[in-house]
């Protein structure tokens, strides 16, 4: 699938050229000739003989960006002075910072915020630990924890390389739910060390967001922390993805006039995200699901199953299908992929039932080309931002944690996740709902509030409030 120019590969090229020449008019043609897209053209300095112009362009990738620079430099009379990658510039020095909520303008304010006045607050918390939620940042803080073992689609790149992603996550928490999130990158991939480290860090936080920890270790890390801690633990790669998929599927089924309990679902991917999606769909009422991995369908008679695959084999595939993914898709109503690119062709999905729904979520290249999928399915969703119906975790995790923190919840439950999915789906009104709009924009003004309210209500009911 050919990719389009994207702002994520955005560069600004500073050029110098003759003030009275024709080079300015040639710049756009040069960029368009190599498939780039100019998004801004600004005069940085002007003189009688020479001018400096900043040309901002979107490219497909780093090689394409270099081709754009070369094309600009080849225009007669143009000299390239400087090339800036706008994405890297955004990350210089990090994307987040800590700021004080109280003024420190004089001795009185200092003595209340710090010693000696702060001692009285510490004594109050020592007498009643629950006061930490009222008197510290705990009530509004989340730890975003990773070991760098499964960062985006980049794999096991380590804790330092994971930091820009964790910072971005923290920025999203603040932007969409006004939550103070702190990136914590651990230099260990040992389950016991991860669990113990998060356990001893937990008193300073109101919730734990596990991020980019590879399967199957992520299952054990999450399960053990949920047992040990009295604050909610949420693995976004698993449950954030699952919630958004359920919300989108709920609306997609409305578009084609089918019920979750009646459809046959073929899934590709049995890792962290796939397993979480599976379990949440089943909790919401799905009954007929076949899950495939690189070895084909997961079924009860398959050998060498780990604990996770064994659970899947015992709770899915009621007819005992033992073939490959292509065969599982034939006759299915829904395909959900969280696996690898280019696994299916148009001929494969043409065998699906009428009113087919395809969620091809592998990034950056889906399991099937979305343009091809549209020829055979009524509703198509991807994980990409350049196609309609993007399945993106940012739609849910800020509001989900906002609800958890507001309810002072001690846990995350499946009922909360289903409620969040329903609230997310309901943001799309009947008048708006259609094949190309089954999930709202992340910038929808009511999004986080709807999700937070739904989660808070379930959490409060569970506590008897």
N, C-alpha and C positions, 0 to 999 in steps of 0.2 A: 504494500500500500504506500503510494507516494505521499510524503508528508508535505504540509504547507509551511510557509514562513511563520515563525512564532516569536512572540515578544520574549520568550525565555531565551532565545538566541538573538538578543537585541544589541546592536553596537552603534556607537557614535564615532564617525570618522571626521577628523578635522582636516580640511583641505585648504590650500592656498592657490589662488588662480588670478589671472588678469582681470582687473575690474571692468575693462571694456570689451572683453572677449566674448565668444559664444559658448564657452565651456559650461557656464551655469545651466544652460538649456540642455546640455548633453548628459548631465549627471543622472537625471531620472531615467533616460533611455539606457544608460550603461548599467544601472542597477536592475532594471526590468529585463534587460537582455539576458542576464544570468539567473533570472528567476527570483530576485530579491524584491522587497517591498519597502519603499521609503515611507516612513511615518512622520518625519519632521525634517525641515530644512531651515536652519537659522544662520543669519549673518553674525559671526562672532566679532569681527573687526573689519572696518572698511577704510580704504584710502583711495587716493586718486588713481594709483597704478595697480595696486593689488588688494584683494579682499580675502578674508578668511571665512569659511563657511563650515558649519557643523551639520553633517548629514547623518540622520539617525535612520537605521534600516533594521528590518526583521529578516532573519535568515532561518534556514531549516536545521542547520547543525554547524559545528565549528569549521568544517571544510568549506561549507557553503559561505560562511561568513568571510573566510579568507578570499574566496572567489569574488565576493562583492568588493572587498578592499582592492583587489588586483584590478577589477574592472574600473573602479573609480580612478585609480592611479594611472590607468592607461589612456584616460581622456587627455587630449592634447592641451598643454598649458596648465595642467593640474599637478600639484605636489601634495602628497600625503604627509601630514605632519604628525598625527597622533591617532591611535585607534583605541577606543575605550569599550570594554565589555560592560554594558549597563547592569547585567545581573551580578557580576563580580563587584562592581562599584557599590551596589546596594548592600552587599555583605561585608564591606570593609569595616573592621572594628566590631562586627557583630550587629544583629538586628534588634536587640532588646537591651534595656537598661533598668536599673533599680532607681526609683525616685522616692523621696520622703513625702509622706502625706501630712506631716505636721511642720510648722515653722520652727526654726532654730535661730531666732534673731537676737536673743539676749540671754543673760545668765538664768533668769527665771524659767524660760522655756527649756533651756538645756537641762536644768535640774529636775524638771518634770519628765522629760523624754528619756533622760539617762539618770545617772546617779546624782543625788540620793533617792529621788522620788520613785524611780523605776523599781526599787527594792520592795516597796509596798505591794506593787502589782505582782511581782514574782512570788511574794509570800501568799497572796490571795490564790494564785494558781496552785502553789504547793499544797494549800489546804483543800482545794477543789480543782482537780485536773480538768474538769469539764469547762472551767472558766477560760481555758486556753482558746476555745473557739470564740469566746466573746471579747477577749482582751488582746489577742494577737492576730497575725495574718493567717493563722491556721484555718479560720472560717472561710477564707476565700483563696486558698492556695492549693495548687496541684503540682506534684512532681511528675515530670515527663522523663521516664527512665528507659534507657536503651543500653544494649551491650554492643551495638554496631554490627550485629551478625546478619541482619536482613534489611538493609537500608534501601527503601524504595525498590527499584528494580536492579540495584547495583550489587546486591549480595553482601558478603561478609567483608566490609571495608574498614571496620574498626571504630572505636569510640570517638577519636578525634574527627574523622571524616563524617561521622553521624551528627556532629554538633550543629552544622548549619540547618539540618532538617529539624532537629529538636528546638532550635531557636525559632524556626518558622512556625512550628507547632505552638510554642509559647506565645508568639505574636498573634496567632489566630485565636487562641483562648482569650486574649485581651481584647482583640478587635470585635469579636462576635458575642462574647458573654461577659466581658469585664472581669475575667478571672486572672489572677496572678499565677502564672505557671513558670516553673523553673526547670531548665534542661539539666539532666543528670546523666552523663555518659560514663558508664562503668568499664574499667579496664580489666574485665574478666568475663568469660563465657561459661563459667562453672555454675551450675544451677544452685548449689548450696551457697556459694559466695554471693550470688545475685540476691537470693532470698534473704540471707542474713543482712546484707548491706541495706536493702530497702526496709527491712524490719527495724533496724536501728535508726534509720533516717525518718521513719514514719511520724514520730511525734510532732514534727514541724509542719505537717501537711494535712489538708482535709480530704485528699484523695490521691490515688496513684494511677497514672496513665502509663501503662507499659507500651512500648513502641519499638518496632523494628527488631524484635527478638525472634530468631528463626524457630521453626517447628522441627521436632516435636518438643523442644525444651520449653517453649513458651507456654505450653499447656500445663506443665508441672510447675513452672514459676508462678503462674497466675493462681492455680489451685492452692498451692501451699501458702501464698500470701493472703489469699482470701480466708484461709483457716486461721492465720496468725494475727491479722490486723483487725482493728475495730473501725477502719475507714474503708470506703469503697475502692476496689481494685478493678480496673477496666483495661483490657488489652484491645486497643483501638483497631489494630490490624485484623483482629478477629471480629469483635462485636460491633465496632463502628461500621465496618463494611457490611456486616449482616443486617444491621438495622436499616441502612440505606437501601440495600437490595430488597428487603421485605417491603419497605415503603414504596419503592418504584414498582415492584411486582404487583402489589395491591392495586395500584392505579393502572398498570398495564392490563391487568385482568378486567378491570372496569371498562377499558377501551374495547376489548374484544368480547366482552360479555361472558366471561368464564369465572368459575369459583376455584379458590385455592385447593379446596378439599377434593375437587374433581379432576384436576389436571395431572398429566404425567410430566415429570420434570427430569431432564437429563443434565447432569452436572459434570464439569471437567475441573478437577482439582480437589484433592483431599488433604491439603495442608491446613494451616491455621485459619485462613479466611474461609476456605471451602467448608471445613468442618463446622465453623461457627454459623455460616449461612445455613447449612443443612439443619443444624439443631434448632435454630430459630424458626426456620420455615416449618419444621415439624411441630414445634411448640405452638405455632400460629394456625395449624390445621392441615398442612400438606401431608398426603398419605402415600403417594406413589412417586418415589424418587430413585433414580439409578445414578450412582456416583462412579466416575471413571478417573483413573490416574494413568501414569505412563504405561502401566501393565494391562490396562483395560478395565472392565467393570469390576467393582468390588462386590464379591458375593461370598456366601457362606462356605463354599467348597474350595475357595482359593487358598493356596498354601502361603506360608511365610508372611502372615499378617502381623503387623505390630498392634499394640493395644488400641490405638486410634482407629486403624483400619478394621480391626476385629469388631469394635463397637459399631462402625458403619455397616459392616456385613450383617450384623445381628438386627439392625433397625431399619434397613432400607432394602430395595430391590426385592419386593415380595415375590416376583415370578422367577427369581434366580437367574437372571440374564447373565451370561458369562462372556459375551463378545466384546468388541471394541467400541470406542466412542461413536464412530459413524453409525454403527448399528443401534446404539442406545438413542441417538438423536432421531432415527427413523420412527415415525409414529408418536413423537413427543409433542406436547403443547408448548413447552418452555425449555429453552437451553440457557444455562448459566455457566459461564466459564471464568474461572480464576486460576489460570494455569499458564499456558504458553501460546506463542503466536502461531497463526496460520495452520491450525489443526483441522479446519473444516473448509469445504468448498461450497459453492452454490448448489451443486448437485446433491451434497449431503443434506443441507437444510431444506432443500426442495421436498424431501421426504417427510418433513414434519407435518403435523395436522394443520388444517385451515385455522386462520387466526393465530398463527405462530408468534411467539415472543422470544427474542434473542437478546441476551445480556452477555456480550463478549467483552470481558473486563480486563483481560491481560493488557499490561502497559509496557512500552508505548504502542506495541503492535498487538491488536486483538486476535482472538482465536479464529476469526473470519473477518475479511474486509467488510466494514460497515456498509459500503456502497453495494456490495454483492448481497449482504444480508437483507438489505431493504427490498431487494427484488423478490424475496420469498417470505418475508415476515411482515406482520402488521405493525409491530413495535420493535424497535432496536435501541439498545442502550450500550454505552461503552464507558471506559474510564477516562476517555480523552475529552479535553476541553474544546476541541474543534469540531465536535459533533453534538447533535441534540442529546438530551437525556444522559448527562454525565453522572456516573455513580461516584461520588466523592465523599470521603469520610467527614470533611469539614462541614457538611450539611447537618451532622448530628452531634459530634463530640462536644462542641462548646455548650450547646443547650442542654445536653445530657448531664454534663458535670454541673452546670448551673443549677439544675433541678436537684441533683444529689447534695450539693453544698447547702442550698437553701433549706432542704429538709433535714440537714445534719444526718444524712443516711450513713449507716455503718456497712452497707452491702450493695451489690448490684444483683438484680434478679432478672429472670427471663420475662416476667410480667412487665417490669420497667422497660425492657427493650422493645417488647411488642407495643406498649403504649407509646413509646417514642416514635416507632415506625408509623403507627396510625396517625399520630399528630403531624408528623412530617408529610405523610401522604395527603392529609386533609388541608394542608396549606394550599394545595392546588384545588381550585374551585371547579364545580361542574362546568361552568362556562369556559374555563381555561383548559380543561383536560382534553388531551388529544394525543395522537401517536407520537408527536414530537415534543410533547410537554407533559411528562408523567411525574416529574420531580422538579421542585422549585429551584430558583437560583439561590446560591449561597448568600447573595446580597438582598434577598427578600426581607423586608423590614420586620415581618412577624415570625420569621423562622425560629430563631433561638428561643423566643418567648413561648411559642407553642410547644416546642419539645420540652423545655424546662418545666412548664406547668404540668404537662402530662406525667413526667417522671416524678416531680415533687408530690403530686396527688397519690400516685401508687406507693411511693415511699412512706408517706404519712399514714396511708391506710394500713400499711404493714406494721407500723408502730402503734396503731390504735389511736392516732391523733385525728 
